Amino acid sequence: MNAEQPAYGLWLLVIVNSAIFIGFALSFAKPQSTRDWRSFGAFSAFLVALFAEMYGFPLTIYLLSGWLQSRFPEVNWLSHDAGHLLEMILGWKASPHLGPFHVLSYVFIGGGFWLLSAAWNVLYQAQRNHALAATGPYARVRHPQYVGFVAIMFGFLVQWPTILTLAMFPILVVMYVLLALREEREALATFGDDYRRYMARVPRFVPSVLSGRDRVKAS
């Protein structure tokens, strides 16, 4: 691709990339309930907004164009590479696809998809047996699927930050927290003291050394 030519208006790529990543996430998350579909729909909207700016219309670049052009006049802000704002602003000279933030984004995106897959396998078996999901990722955090969604979104933000997705991100995080709290109330009603003991030893979102010690003591 010629970096001197605008690299946007590629709406077919918006559709293709959105479909690929949403389909990929769908194959990992496998939403079942209305609540599952609601959370997955919000995640999908985030991806569509991201790819719309990545390949369709660079709204963030246009809104910040005056400041960006005055501070970094050597950068062609209509090139596709310029959308990697963090590498551009910090003066990364090589391809931004090899930049530190791009590589970091792969860690979060790949880790998020892995977590979705591993958590679904545990949850599916638990639901089949009408049991509490407490092994695999669920032995480290109580809501690994929501952690996976947030990790993927954060990875894309690091790779290609936009005003719209930056605004959406905290709203989606709050939504996942509220969904997690509602699920915990339902689990308490279903599993009672078993779930209370599970809550006492396993953190909600962030794994900790302390939770591991608690499991050792409990065993």
C-alpha positions as a Markdown table, in Angstrom:
| # | Residue | x | y | z |
|---|---|---|---|---|
| 1 | Met | 0.0 | 0.0 | 0.0 |
| 2 | Asn | 1.3 | 3.4 | -0.9 |
| 3 | Ala | 1.6 | 5.4 | 2.3 |
| 4 | Glu | 1.2 | 8.7 | 0.3 |
| 5 | Gln | -2.4 | 7.8 | -0.6 |
| 6 | Pro | -5.4 | 7.9 | 1.7 |
| 7 | Ala | -6.0 | 4.4 | 3.0 |
| 8 | Tyr | -9.7 | 4.8 | 4.0 |
| 9 | Gly | -13.1 | 4.4 | 2.5 |
| 10 | Leu | -12.5 | 0.6 | 2.4 |
| 11 | Trp | -15.9 | -0.3 | 3.7 |
| 12 | Leu | -15.6 | -3.9 | 2.4 |
| 13 | Leu | -12.7 | -4.4 | 4.7 |
| 14 | Val | -14.8 | -2.9 | 7.6 |
| 15 | Ile | -17.4 | -5.6 | 6.9 |
| 16 | Val | -15.0 | -8.4 | 6.4 |
| 17 | Asn | -12.9 | -7.7 | 9.5 |
| 18 | Ser | -15.9 | -7.1 | 11.7 |
| 19 | Ala | -17.4 | -10.4 | 10.6 |
| 20 | Ile | -14.2 | -12.3 | 11.1 |
| 21 | Phe | -13.5 | -11.1 | 14.6 |
| 22 | Ile | -17.2 | -11.1 | 15.7 |
| 23 | Gly | -17.5 | -14.7 | 14.3 |
| 24 | Phe | -14.3 | -15.7 | 16.0 |
| 25 | Ala | -15.4 | -14.3 | 19.4 |
| 26 | Leu | -18.9 | -16.0 | 18.9 |
| 27 | Ser | -17.2 | -19.3 | 18.4 |
| 28 | Phe | -15.4 | -18.9 | 21.7 |
| 29 | Ala | -18.0 | -17.2 | 23.8 |
| 30 | Lys | -21.1 | -19.1 | 22.6 |
| 31 | Pro | -23.8 | -16.8 | 24.2 |
| 32 | Gln | -26.9 | -18.7 | 25.3 |
| 33 | Ser | -29.2 | -16.4 | 27.4 |
| 34 | Thr | -30.6 | -13.0 | 26.5 |
| 35 | Arg | -28.0 | -11.5 | 28.9 |
| 36 | Asp | -25.2 | -13.3 | 27.1 |
| 37 | Trp | -26.4 | -11.9 | 23.8 |
| 38 | Arg | -26.7 | -8.4 | 25.2 |
| 39 | Ser | -23.1 | -8.4 | 26.5 |
| 40 | Phe | -21.9 | -9.9 | 23.2 |
| 41 | Gly | -23.8 | -7.4 | 21.2 |
| 42 | Ala | -22.1 | -4.5 | 23.1 |
| 43 | Phe | -18.7 | -6.1 | 22.4 |
| 44 | Ser | -19.6 | -6.5 | 18.7 |
| 45 | Ala | -20.6 | -2.8 | 18.5 |
| 46 | Phe | -17.2 | -1.9 | 19.9 |
| 47 | Leu | -15.5 | -3.9 | 17.1 |
| 48 | Val | -17.6 | -2.4 | 14.4 |
| 49 | Ala | -16.8 | 1.1 | 15.6 |
| 50 | Leu | -13.1 | 0.2 | 15.7 |
| 51 | Phe | -12.9 | -1.2 | 12.2 |
| 52 | Ala | -15.1 | 1.6 | 10.8 |
| 53 | Glu | -12.4 | 4.0 | 11.8 |
| 54 | Met | -9.5 | 1.7 | 10.9 |
| 55 | Tyr | -10.6 | 1.2 | 7.3 |
| 56 | Gly | -13.7 | 3.4 | 6.7 |
| 57 | Phe | -13.6 | 6.9 | 7.9 |
| 58 | Pro | -10.8 | 8.1 | 10.3 |
| 59 | Leu | -13.0 | 10.3 | 12.5 |
| 60 | Thr | -10.4 | 10.6 | 15.3 |
| 61 | Ile | -7.7 | 11.6 | 12.8 |
| 62 | Tyr | -9.9 | 14.3 | 11.3 |
| 63 | Leu | -11.0 | 15.7 | 14.7 |
| 64 | Leu | -7.4 | 15.8 | 15.9 |
| 65 | Ser | -5.9 | 16.8 | 12.6 |
| 66 | Gly | -5.0 | 20.3 | 13.5 |
| 67 | Trp | -3.2 | 19.4 | 16.7 |
| 68 | Leu | -1.5 | 16.3 | 15.1 |
| 69 | Gln | -0.3 | 18.2 | 12.0 |
| 70 | Ser | 1.1 | 21.1 | 14.1 |
| 71 | Arg | 2.9 | 18.8 | 16.5 |
| 72 | Phe | 4.0 | 16.1 | 14.0 |
| 73 | Pro | 4.2 | 17.7 | 10.6 |
| 74 | Glu | 6.4 | 14.9 | 9.2 |
| 75 | Val | 3.7 | 12.3 | 9.5 |
| 76 | Asn | 1.2 | 11.7 | 6.7 |
| 77 | Trp | -1.9 | 11.5 | 8.8 |
| 78 | Leu | -4.0 | 10.1 | 6.0 |
| 79 | Ser | -1.9 | 7.0 | 5.7 |
| 80 | His | -3.1 | 3.8 | 7.2 |
| 81 | Asp | 0.0 | 3.5 | 9.4 |
| 82 | Ala | -0.8 | 6.9 | 11.1 |
| 83 | Gly | -3.8 | 5.3 | 12.7 |
| 84 | His | -1.4 | 3.6 | 15.1 |
| 85 | Leu | -1.4 | 6.8 | 17.1 |
| 86 | Leu | 0.7 | 5.7 | 20.0 |
| 87 | Glu | 3.6 | 4.6 | 17.8 |
| 88 | Met | 3.3 | 7.8 | 15.7 |
| 89 | Ile | 3.2 | 10.2 | 18.6 |
| 90 | Leu | 6.2 | 8.5 | 20.3 |
| 91 | Gly | 8.2 | 8.7 | 17.1 |
| 92 | Trp | 8.5 | 5.0 | 16.3 |
| 93 | Lys | 10.5 | 4.9 | 13.0 |
| 94 | Ala | 9.9 | 1.4 | 11.9 |
| 95 | Ser | 6.7 | -0.2 | 10.8 |
| 96 | Pro | 4.0 | 0.4 | 13.5 |
| 97 | His | 3.0 | -3.2 | 13.0 |
| 98 | Leu | 6.3 | -4.1 | 14.7 |
| 99 | Gly | 5.9 | -1.4 | 17.4 |
| 100 | Pro | 5.8 | -2.1 | 21.1 |
| 101 | Phe | 2.1 | -1.1 | 21.5 |
| 102 | His | 1.1 | -3.3 | 18.5 |
| 103 | Val | 2.9 | -6.3 | 19.9 |
| 104 | Leu | 1.4 | -5.6 | 23.4 |
| 105 | Ser | -2.1 | -5.5 | 21.8 |
| 106 | Tyr | -1.6 | -9.0 | 20.4 |
| 107 | Val | -0.8 | -10.2 | 23.9 |
| 108 | Phe | -4.1 | -8.8 | 25.3 |
| 109 | Ile | -6.2 | -9.8 | 22.2 |
| 110 | Gly | -4.8 | -13.4 | 22.1 |
| 111 | Gly | -5.0 | -13.8 | 25.8 |
| 112 | Gly | -8.6 | -12.6 | 25.8 |
| 113 | Phe | -9.7 | -15.1 | 23.1 |
| 114 | Trp | -7.9 | -17.9 | 25.0 |
| 115 | Leu | -9.7 | -16.9 | 28.2 |
| 116 | Leu | -13.1 | -16.9 | 26.4 |
| 117 | Ser | -12.5 | -20.4 | 25.1 |
| 118 | Ala | -11.1 | -21.9 | 28.3 |
| 119 | Ala | -13.9 | -20.4 | 30.4 |
| 120 | Trp | -16.6 | -21.5 | 28.0 |
| 121 | Asn | -15.5 | -25.2 | 28.2 |
| 122 | Val | -15.7 | -25.1 | 32.0 |
| 123 | Leu | -19.0 | -23.2 | 32.1 |
| 124 | Tyr | -20.6 | -25.6 | 29.6 |
| 125 | Gln | -19.7 | -28.7 | 31.6 |
| 126 | Ala | -20.9 | -27.1 | 34.8 |
| 127 | Gln | -24.2 | -26.1 | 33.3 |
| 128 | Arg | -24.7 | -29.6 | 31.9 |
| 129 | Asn | -24.2 | -31.0 | 35.4 |
| 130 | His | -26.1 | -28.3 | 37.2 |
| 131 | Ala | -22.9 | -27.6 | 39.1 |
| 132 | Leu | -20.9 | -24.5 | 40.1 |
| 133 | Ala | -18.2 | -23.6 | 37.6 |
| 134 | Ala | -15.1 | -23.4 | 39.8 |
| 135 | Thr | -12.2 | -25.0 | 37.9 |
| 136 | Gly | -9.9 | -23.8 | 35.1 |
| 137 | Pro | -10.1 | -20.0 | 34.7 |
| 138 | Tyr | -13.0 | -20.0 | 37.2 |
| 139 | Ala | -10.5 | -21.1 | 39.9 |
| 140 | Arg | -8.6 | -17.8 | 39.4 |
| 141 | Val | -11.4 | -15.3 | 38.8 |
| 142 | Arg | -15.2 | -15.5 | 39.1 |
| 143 | His | -16.0 | -13.9 | 35.7 |
| 144 | Pro | -13.3 | -15.0 | 33.3 |
| 145 | Gln | -15.4 | -14.5 | 30.2 |
| 146 | Tyr | -16.0 | -10.8 | 31.0 |
| 147 | Val | -12.3 | -10.4 | 31.7 |
| 148 | Gly | -11.6 | -11.9 | 28.3 |
| 149 | Phe | -14.0 | -9.4 | 26.6 |
| 150 | Val | -12.3 | -6.5 | 28.4 |
| 151 | Ala | -8.8 | -7.8 | 27.6 |
| 152 | Ile | -9.7 | -8.0 | 23.8 |
| 153 | Met | -11.1 | -4.5 | 23.8 |
| 154 | Phe | -8.2 | -3.1 | 25.7 |
| 155 | Gly | -5.8 | -4.8 | 23.2 |
| 156 | Phe | -7.6 | -3.1 | 20.3 |
| 157 | Leu | -7.5 | 0.2 | 22.0 |
| 158 | Val | -3.7 | 0.0 | 22.5 |
| 159 | Gln | -3.3 | -1.0 | 18.8 |
| 160 | Trp | -5.7 | 1.6 | 17.3 |
| 161 | Pro | -7.0 | 4.2 | 19.8 |
| 162 | Thr | -10.0 | 6.2 | 18.6 |
| 163 | Ile | -12.2 | 8.8 | 20.4 |
| 164 | Leu | -15.4 | 6.7 | 19.9 |
| 165 | Thr | -13.9 | 3.4 | 21.3 |
| 166 | Leu | -12.2 | 5.2 | 24.1 |
| 167 | Ala | -15.6 | 6.6 | 25.1 |
| 168 | Met | -17.3 | 3.2 | 24.7 |
| 169 | Phe | -14.7 | 1.3 | 26.7 |
| 170 | Pro | -15.5 | 2.5 | 30.2 |
| 171 | Ile | -19.2 | 2.2 | 29.5 |
| 172 | Leu | -18.8 | -1.4 | 28.5 |
| 173 | Val | -16.6 | -2.2 | 31.5 |
| 174 | Val | -19.3 | -0.8 | 33.8 |
| 175 | Met | -21.9 | -2.9 | 31.9 |
| 176 | Tyr | -19.8 | -6.1 | 32.5 |
| 177 | Val | -19.4 | -5.3 | 36.1 |
| 178 | Leu | -23.2 | -4.8 | 36.6 |
| 179 | Leu | -23.8 | -8.1 | 34.7 |
| 180 | Ala | -21.3 | -9.9 | 36.9 |
| 181 | Leu | -23.0 | -8.6 | 40.1 |
| 182 | Arg | -26.4 | -9.7 | 38.8 |
| 183 | Glu | -25.0 | -13.2 | 38.0 |
| 184 | Glu | -23.5 | -13.4 | 41.5 |
| 185 | Arg | -26.9 | -12.7 | 43.1 |
| 186 | Glu | -28.4 | -15.4 | 41.0 |
| 187 | Ala | -25.6 | -17.9 | 41.8 |
| 188 | Leu | -26.1 | -17.2 | 45.5 |
| 189 | Ala | -29.8 | -17.9 | 45.2 |
| 190 | Thr | -29.0 | -21.2 | 43.4 |
| 191 | Phe | -25.9 | -22.5 | 45.2 |
| 192 | Gly | -26.1 | -20.8 | 48.5 |
| 193 | Asp | -23.2 | -21.4 | 50.9 |
| 194 | Asp | -21.2 | -23.2 | 48.2 |
| 195 | Tyr | -21.1 | -20.0 | 46.2 |
| 196 | Arg | -20.3 | -17.9 | 49.3 |
| 197 | Arg | -17.3 | -20.0 | 50.0 |
| 198 | Tyr | -16.3 | -19.7 | 46.3 |
| 199 | Met | -16.6 | -15.9 | 46.5 |
| 200 | Ala | -14.5 | -15.9 | 49.7 |
| 201 | Arg | -11.5 | -17.6 | 48.0 |
| 202 | Val | -11.7 | -16.4 | 44.4 |
| 203 | Pro | -11.5 | -12.7 | 43.3 |
| 204 | Arg | -14.2 | -11.3 | 41.0 |
| 205 | Phe | -12.0 | -10.0 | 38.2 |
| 206 | Val | -8.3 | -9.8 | 39.1 |
| 207 | Pro | -6.4 | -13.0 | 40.1 |
| 208 | Ser | -4.2 | -12.6 | 43.2 |
| 209 | Val | -1.6 | -14.6 | 45.1 |
| 210 | Leu | -3.9 | -14.4 | 48.2 |
| 211 | Ser | -6.7 | -16.3 | 46.5 |
| 212 | Gly | -4.2 | -19.1 | 45.7 |
| 213 | Arg | -3.2 | -19.3 | 49.4 |
| 214 | Asp | -6.8 | -19.4 | 50.4 |
| 215 | Arg | -7.3 | -22.4 | 48.1 |
| 216 | Val | -4.3 | -24.2 | 49.6 |
| 217 | Lys | -5.6 | -23.6 | 53.1 |
| 218 | Ala | -9.1 | -24.8 | 52.1 |
| 219 | Ser | -7.7 | -28.0 | 50.6 |
